Amino acid sequence: MPRPAPTLVGVSEPWDGVGMALRFTLRQLEYFVAVGECGSIALAAEKVNVSSPSISAAISQLEAEFGLQLFVRRHAQGLSLTQGGQRFLDHARDVLDRARRLSDLSNDITGQVRGPLNVGCLVTFAQIVLPQVRRGFVDQYPDVVFRQFERDQAELFDGLRSAKLDLAVTYDLDIPNDLDFVPLVSLPPYVLLPEDHALAHLDEITPEMLAGFPMILLDLPLSAEYFLSFFRAAGVTPDIAERTRDMAVMRSLVANGFGYSIANIRPVTDMAPDGGRLRFVPLTGAVRPMTLGLLVPQGAQAALTVRAARIALVKERTRLRNRSHVQINPVLKRQVKVRLTLVERQLAELDAEISGGPGFPASLPPG
């Protein structure tokens, strides 16, 4: 439900000794920044989950309070920042950033986990991973306002750099040097096949065996390149019959016999969204597993809300591990055991590093 329009708050203390009483709220600044970034009241209202009249009222109140015209209103092109509005936007972002730092500081001092947490997730597996992680997290930390965003890899990088996202759940694909990746679980690739496919009866498949069959490529930035690298390493060329950016569409195309596909996260059910049945066969050979983990800005591992999110993701790792023991063949079970041993060692090293940082209550477990 949209939040109501913000109530003006009078600050009785004078500012800078000139007797000026500030009558604006951080919520109004948040709405103003959203409009400045979106260029539209309607888009801003959708972004921050409020009604358009609430956004309009907040902008009008800020303009009246400061005696500034912040936007030029154009019916065909939406809203454009004035020169003064652009400068005001830069300072409003700074005020909101400082307010978030105060919230982080209070969390460290009190040992509480609260405040907003904007979590991005790679669109490839968001439907499988994120809702359950979110449910467990908000149940344990009800004072955290959890907002989720499904994005491709490049958009996750941009969101973290611009501070629109606090953290992201993604794969270890081309991680830039200015972001930190915390590994959680290693996920080997598998082949999705329709039940009546000529290879569906096999216990494992190599890229060479797939070369003569039509492929449904999950065509997302970086992910597609990762899948195609298997064939280059094997010296064969895949027969790409279809491309899609939607995981659900890919599964339905496979189930209806239009080709095979490759993925790293296996859904809970063996059925496609339209009811068709699928077979999942491990892909072996010169194939690198994908590592799922937590991506954060440099230094953000020490934030208490980020650490708490890591705990929820470790629980998800446990769920995936337990499911893999039930559903995969003996060969892949041995491979998973080796990979999980490596992940556990990496997590232990990371936890030792994090526990040495300042500001964490001893009662919060590392996960």
Summary of the structure (lengths in Angstrom):
residues: 367
radius of gyration: 24.4
end to end distance: 32.9
largest distance: 81.7
contacts: 1132
relative contact order: 0.11
helix: 45%
strand: 22%
